[in-house]
C-alpha cells in the first residue's frame, strides 16, 4: 500500500495547502492510497498524531511506499529524518518526494537528502530567530502586537515612519470598563459584577456571557492603566522588568505587558515580564488600578490540594439552563463539606435553579438507583468488547506534542499574546493530567460475556473501589444526570 503524507504548520497565502500537497502526490501513483495529514503542526519534531499513526502502520507492514510533497513536509530536523530513513530501510519502505528527485536506494541519493535536510533545519531555526527578534523589538517600543484586543479598546492599523503598525483606540466599551473598575473598587464581588453585566445585556469582547473569571481577567489587564510615576514605583515594587525610564511615565499613555505567562497553571516569573509604555490613551487611573489589584489579592481564596473528588463529576447538569452542576467545597472547623450547584447561576447569574445538593447525598441516591435498576436485570445480554484504545502513554505524548505546538505558535509574532491559544493549552494540560492519573490507578478489566452481570457485581463491591474505578463503573451505566429547579433528579442510563 502507498501512503501520502501532508503537513502544514500555519495558514499563509504563499504556502501550499494540504489538499494541494495531496493532489501533487497522487499524480505519482494510481489506485488506492492511504492519506495522513497533520494541520497546525511544526516540522521541528515528529510528535504529530497523523504522522505517528502512519509510522505505526509502517511497522505493521501495511505500507510499502511513502510520498510527500517535499522533504520538509516529513521533517525539518536532520536527526529525526535520519532515524526515519533508517526505519524505512530496515522495513523495506521506499520514500518519494513529489517535487524533488531523490533515490533513497543509492548512497549518493541518501547523501543528497541529508544535505537538503541540513538546510531545511537551518531555515526553520533562522525563521524562528528572526520572528522572535522582531517581536521583542516591536514589543519594547510599546506597539500593540495583536492577539486578543483588551476590553474597552479596538485595534486600528496606521502608518508611522513608513511602516504599518497596530494601535489601540478606546471604543464604546470604555465606559463599561470604567464601571467594572468602579464596582470592584466599591468592594462589589466578581460574581455580582458579572451578574450585573449579564442582566444589562452587556457581553465580553468575544460576545460571551460574563463569569467571575472573565471579570477578573479584565481587572488584571494592565493595558488601560495610566502610565505615571505612581504606577512606575508600583511595578518596581512588584519586580517587573520595565523597558522605559521614569521620565517616560508622563501620565498620558496606557501600558503594555509582554512575555506574560504561557501557561496559567505555571506563571512566568514576574522578573521575566516586560512592562512597556504603550501608544494608546489610558482609561483607568493608576491609583484605581493599584487599589483593585490589592482587592483581588486579598480576596483570592487559599486553596489546598484535595486528594479526591466525587465520582459524579462531569455527569450532572442543570435541566433549566443546560450548564453543568459543579462541585463546590467549603470548610467549617475541621470538617469539609461538598455540594453540587448550577454553574450557570453561580458563574453567570442567569439561571433560576438555586438548588444546592449535598455531594454525599446525591452520590448515595445515584448509587442506590443504579443498584435497584441492575437488580431487576436478567443476565443474558452479551457484551461486545470496547474498541481498542491507544495506550495512555501514546495519548499523553500526543497531547504533549499539541501543547508544544501551541506554545511555539504563541512565541511567533502576534500569537504570543493570544489568550485563545493559552486557554487551549490549559484544556490540553487538564486532559493530560486526568489521563496520567487514570493510567496510574488500578485498571478495571471488563470481561467478555455478560456485561450487566459484571456491572452488578462491581456495584456490590463499590465501596471498596478507588475513585477512578468508581467513576469508570458509573460512566459505564449512566449517560447523564439532570437536576431541575425543584430538585428532581433525572438519570439517563446507557444500559
N, C-alpha and C positions, 0 to 999 in steps of 0.2 A: 504494500500500500504506500502511496505517496502522500506526504504531509506538506502543507503550505503554512508557513508561519509569518504573521504580520504583526508589527508593533508600531505604536505612535505615542509619544510621551505627552505632547501638548498640541492643541489645535492652533495652527498658524496658517495664514493664507498661502505661504510659499512651501508648505510641507505636503508630502504625498499622503493622501488619505489611506486608511486601511483597506477600503474597498478597491481603490486603485492598485494598491500593492498586490492584493489577491488576484485581480484580473490579469496583471502583468505576469504573475507566476503561473496562472492557468494556461497561458499561451505556450508554456514549455511542456505541457503534458496533456494527455487525453484520458478520458474516463473518470472514474470516481476518485476523489481526493478527500483527505481529512484536513479541515481548516482549523487552525489555532490562532487566535488574535487577542492581543493584550492592548487595551486602550488606557492611556494615562500612566504608563509605567516607563521608567527610565531604563536605558540600556547599560547603566553602570554596573548592574549586577543581574543575576538570573533568578532572583526571587520574584517571579511573576506567575500567577495562577495557571494561565493557559500554557505557558512555556513549561511549567513543571508537569502539567498533565501530558504534554507531548513527550517529555523525557520519560515519564512513566510508561507510556505506550511504546516508546522505542525499546525500553528494557524488557517489555513483554513480547518483543519481536512482532509487533503489529505494523511497524513502519520500516521501509527499506530505503526511502529517499526523502530528504528534507529540502524544500525550496523556499528561499526568502527573496524579497525584492533586492536587498543589499546585505552585505556582511554585517553592517552596524545595526540592522534590524534585529539580528540574533543577539549580538552583544557588542558593547563598546569597551570591554575590559579584556586585555590581552590574555591574562591568566585564565579567566573563565572560558574564553574561546579556545584556548589551547587544550583545556581539560575536555571541552565538548568534542573537539576533533579527535582526541584520544578515545573518547567514548564511542564516537561514530566508527572509528577504525576497528575497535575491539568487537563491535556488534555488526560490522559489515554494512553500515549505513552510509550512503552517498549524500554529500551536501552540494547543492547547486545554488549559485547566486544568479538571479534572473537578469541583472543588468551588468554583471561583472563576469569575465571569463576566467574561471579558476578550475583547475583539475586537481582534486584532493588526492588522487591516486599516485601522483608523482612528487618526489622531494622538492622540485622547483616550484610546483604549484602550491604546496603547503608553505614553503618559504615566502612566496608572494602574499599569501593570506596573512601570515604573521606580520609582514611589513605594513600591509594595509591596516591591520588592527592596531598597530602601534600609533599610526596617525589618527585613527578613529578615536582612540583613548585620549590622545593629546588634544584633539579638537574638543572633546567633551569637557576636559579639565580646563582648557583655555576659556571656553564659553562660560563655565561656572564662575571662574575667577573674575572675568570681565563684568558679568552681571552683578556679582557681589560688590566689586569695587564701585561700580556705577551707583548701586543702591546706597552704599554708605556715603558717597559724595553728595548725592541728591538729598539724602536724609539730613545730613549735617547742615544743609542750607535751609532747612525748615520747609521743604516742599512737601505737598501732600502726595503720598506715594501710592494712592489708590486703595483698593480693598473696600471694606465697608465704610461708607461715609458716616461720620459722627452724627448722632441725633441732634437736630437743630441746624444742620448745615446741608448745603448742596455742593457738589463738586462741579467746577467750571474750568474749561480749557482756555488758556490765554497764551499769548506770545510775549515773551520777555527776553530781551537781548538776542533776538533771532531764534529762540528756542521755544517750543510749545510745552507748557507746563500746566499742572493742575493746581487750582487754588480752591479754598473753601469759602463759601459765602453763606451768611445766615439766611434761613428760609422761614416759612410760616410756622414751623415747629419751634422756633426760637422762644416764643412766649411760653409754650408748654414746657420746654426745658427749664426755663427760669422758675416756672411754677413748681416743678418737681423738686428743684433745689430748695425753694422756699418752704415746701411742705416738710421736707426732711429736716431742714433747719429748725422747724417748729416741733420736731420730735414726732412727726407722723410716722407710723410703721410702714415698711416697704409693702406689706400686704394692703394696707389702707390706701396707699398711693396708687398701687396697681388697680385696685378696685375702683377708685375714683376715675382713673383714666379710661378703663373699660366701660364704665357706666356712662361716661360722656361721649363714647363712640370714638375715642382717640386711639390710634394704633401705633405700633412701633414703626421704626424706619422701614422695616421689611413688610409692614402690613399685618403683623401678627397681634394677638392679644397680649396684654402685659402680664408679667408674673413678677414676683418679688425679685427674682434673679435678674430679669431684664431691666428693672428699675435700678437695681444696684450697679449693673454694668454702666448705665448712663451716668450715674452719680460718680463713679470711679474714673470715668474718662476725663483726662486732663485737657483735652483739646479746647473746650470753651473757656478755660480758666485764664484770667488776665495775668500776663507776664509782667509782674512788678517786683520791687525789692522784697516785699514780704514773701512772695512765692519763691524767690531765689533762695532765701535763707531756709525756707521750709524744705525745699528739695535737697539742699546741702545737708540739713539735719537728718533727712531720710536716707542719705547715702547714694543718691542718684548721680550718675555722671552727667555733667552739664556742659553742653557744647559752647554756650555763649558766656561772655563775661558779665559781671553785674551791671556794667554800664548799658548793656543792650536791653535790660529789663525795664523798658520805658513805660509800661502800663498801657500800651496802645495795640498790642498784639496778643493772640492766643498762643497755645502751646502745642507741641507735638512730642510724643514719646515713642522712640523706636527701639527695635530689638527687644520687644516685650516677650512674655512667656510664650513658648511654642506649645506648651502642654500645661493646661491648668491644674493637672494633678501634680506637677512638679514645676514650680515657678522658676523663671530665670532669676538669677541673683540681681538684686536692685543695682549693684555697682556696675552691672553689665548693660543696664538700660540707659539710653542716652536721651536726656531732656533737651529739646531744641525749641527756640522761639520760632513760631510759625509766621506765615504771611497773612493770616486771616484775623478778623476782628474778634475780640473776646465777648462772651455773653454772660459770664459769671465772674464776680469779684474774687480775688484771691482769698479774702477773709472768709467769704461764704464757702468756698471750695474746701479750705483747710478745716473749717468747722464741721462740714459734712463728713470729711474723711475720718475725723475723730469720732463722730457719732457712729459711723459704720464699724469702726474698730471696736468700740465699746459694746456694740450690740451683736457682735459676731459670737455665736454660741461656741463653747468649748466642747467639742465632741470627742468622746473616747472611742476606741476601736471596739466594735461589737463582734463577738465570736460566732454568733448565729442569728439567722433571721427566719421568718415564717416560711413554711413550705408552700404557702398560697401566693407568695409574691409573684406578681405578673399575671395572675389569673383573674383577679377581682376587678370589676369595672362598675361604674355608675350607670344605672339604666336610664337616668334622666338626661345626662349630657354626654355620655359616652367616654368620658375621661376615666382613667384608672383610679381605683381605690388604693391609695398608697398606705404604707405602714409608718406611723409616727411613734416615736419613743419619748417618754418623759420619766423623770425620776422624782421620787418623794422619799426623802430619808435614804435608807439603804435599799429601797425597793424600786425596781424599774417596771414601768407599765408600757404596753404597746397596744395600739388600736388602729383600725382602718378608718380612713376618711376620704371623701371625694377630693381629688386634686384639682378638679375643675372649679370647685367652690373655694378651696383654700388658696390656690395659686392665682386664680383669675377673678374670683368673687362673683361669678355669673350663674352658678348652679343653685337650684333650690334645695338640693339634697344636703341636709345638715346632720345626717346620721353619723355618729361615732360608734363603731362596733369594736368591742374588745377582741384583740387578735386571738387570744387564747380561747374565748368562747366561740368565735367563728371557726377556728380550726377544729374544735370538738364537734361542732354542728356538722361541718362538711365530712369529717371522718365517719360520724355515725350514719349520715345519709348514704355514704359510699358502702359501708358495711351492710346496711339494710338492703340496698339495691343488689349487691352481689350475693347476698344470702338467698335471693329468690331465683338465681340463675340455675339453669340445668346445664351441667358441664358436658357439653358435647361439641362445642364450637372448635374449629381448627384454626390455629393461629399461624399466620404467614409471617415468616421471619422478616424483620425490617431490612431495608436496603443497606448495603454495605456502606459504612461511613468512613471517611478518611481518619487515620489515627489522629488523636488530639494534637500531637507534636507537629504533624504536617499542617493542620489548620492554623495552629499558633504561628508557625513560620510564615504562612501565607499572610496572616494579619500583620505580623511584624514588617513584612515587605511593603504592605499597603501603607502602614504608618510611616515608614521611612520615606516612601514615595511622596506622601503628603507633606512631610517635613521638608523634603527637598524642594517642593513647589513653593512652600512658604518662604524659603530663602531666595527665591528667584524674583527679583523686581518687586512689582506691586503686590504679589500674592503673599508677601511676608506678613502683612497686617490683615489678612483676610480671616475674619472670625469663622466663616463657614468651614474653612479647612481645619481650624483649631477644634471646632465642635466635632467634626468628623473624626479627628484623631482621638478625642476623648471617648467617643462612642466605640471606636475600634479597641481602644485600650480596655474599656469596661468589659467588652465582649471577650477579649483575650484573657483577662484576669478571671472571668467566670469559667472559661474553658479550662484554664490551668487548675483552678480549684476543683472543678468537676473531675478532671483526669486524675487528680491526686486522691480523690475519695474512692472508697471501695465500690467497684462497679457491680451492678446487678445484671445478671445474665438471664434473659427471658428464654426459656427452653422452647424447642419445637413442640407443638402439640396444643394442649388446651390452654388458651390464654386466660380465660376467665377463672379457671381453677388456680392458675398461678397468681393472679391478682388477689383472689380471695385469701389464699394462703399468706401472701405478704401483708394483707390488711390485719390478719390475726397476730402478726409479729411486728406491727407497725411501730410500736413504742420502742422497740429495740434497734431500729434503723437509725442511721445518721441522717442529717438534714438533706444532703444531696440525694440519698436514696429515697427519702420520703417525697421529695419534690418529683423524682422520676416516677414513682408509683402514682402520685396524684395526677401528673400530666399524661400518664397512660390511660387514665379513666376519664378525666374532665377536660372539656374544651374551653369552657369559660364559666365564670360566676358573676351574676349581676345582682346589684342591690338597689332598690328603688327608695324613694323618699320616705316610705312608710317603714322601711327596714326589712322588707320582704326579700328573702334570699332565693334566687332562681339559678339552678345548676343546669348546664347543658353538658351532657355526657358524650364521650367518644365511643364507649362500649356499653 
